Amino acid sequence: QVQLVESGGGLVQAGGSLRLSCAVSGSIFSINAMGWYRQAPGKQRELVASITEFAREIYAVSVKGRFTISRDNAQRMVYLSMNSLKPEDTAVYFCNVKKSGLEYWGQGTQVTVSS
């Protein structure tokens, strides 16, 4: 089992920055990828960024160049640094872990970007 707890969301003006954190507990053996998804009201959940066990980073086109995913294996943390935020980045952001064919989700953290 893997447990995920996100933090760092909040309200920010357009052009501002936020850093989301995800604390990973439980068995981290054989984690294949860690990432961030988001879901805006009335829309499907979408991938924002992920990082594989081989440190390969993948970003949604809409956030490339503005967001950066990173991880600290020793501290069991995954981060999402978000710069140049736009109102369309407003969503609930979820931490995600893929491990041995299973997926685990955090409870989500709200990010609101005002214009």
Stockholm file with secondary structure:
# STOCKHOLM 1.0

chainA/1-115         QVQLVESGGGLVQAGGSLRLSCAVSGSIFSINAMGWYRQAPGKQRELVASITEFAREIYAVSVKGRFTISRDNAQRMVYLSMNSLKPEDTAVYFCNVKKSGLEYWGQGTQVTVSS
#=GR chainA/1-115 SS CEEEEEECCEEEETTCCEEEEEEEEECCTTEEEEEEEEECTTSCCEEEEEEETTCCEEECTTTTTTEEEEEETTTTEEEEEECSCCGGGCEEEEEEEEETTEEEECCCEEEEEEC
#=GC SS_cons         CEEEEEECCEEEETTCCEEEEEEEEECCTTEEEEEEEEECTTSCCEEEEEEETTCCEEECTTTTTTEEEEEETTTTEEEEEECSCCGGGCEEEEEEEEETTEEEECCCEEEEEEC
//
